[in-house]
């Protein structure tokens, strides 16, 4: 029965580590996120105009 408790404790630790890693990744993703308003804004590209002449 002790080995079952140890295995259960090990699984609990692994789950806690996975959740902590998940939270870190979500935090990093949120910090690097670019708002949609900024990604859809049109920016003139003068290089394209030069090629058309």
CORNORDA-V124446 format. One record per residue. RES is the residue in one letter. D_LAST is the distance of its C-alpha to the last C-alpha in Angstrom with 2 decimals. Layout:
res=RES d_last=D_LAST
res=RES d_last=D_LAST
This chain:
res=X d_last=81.11
res=X d_last=79.91
res=X d_last=77.29
res=X d_last=75.97
res=X d_last=75.68
res=X d_last=73.94
res=X d_last=71.46
res=X d_last=70.86
res=X d_last=70.38
res=X d_last=67.92
res=X d_last=65.94
res=X d_last=65.97
res=X d_last=64.63
res=X d_last=61.85
res=X d_last=60.91
res=X d_last=60.90
res=X d_last=58.67
res=X d_last=56.23
res=X d_last=56.14
res=X d_last=55.60
res=X d_last=52.70
res=X d_last=51.23
res=X d_last=51.50
res=X d_last=49.84
res=X d_last=46.89
res=X d_last=46.56
res=X d_last=46.68
res=X d_last=43.95
res=X d_last=41.73
res=X d_last=42.31
res=X d_last=41.55
res=X d_last=38.18
res=X d_last=37.30
res=X d_last=34.14
res=X d_last=34.73
res=X d_last=32.87
res=X d_last=31.63
res=X d_last=29.67
res=X d_last=28.18
res=X d_last=26.93
res=X d_last=25.26
res=X d_last=21.52
res=X d_last=19.66
res=X d_last=16.06
res=X d_last=13.98
res=X d_last=11.44
res=X d_last=10.61
res=X d_last=9.38
res=X d_last=6.96
res=X d_last=5.75
res=X d_last=5.64
res=X d_last=3.81
res=X d_last=0.00
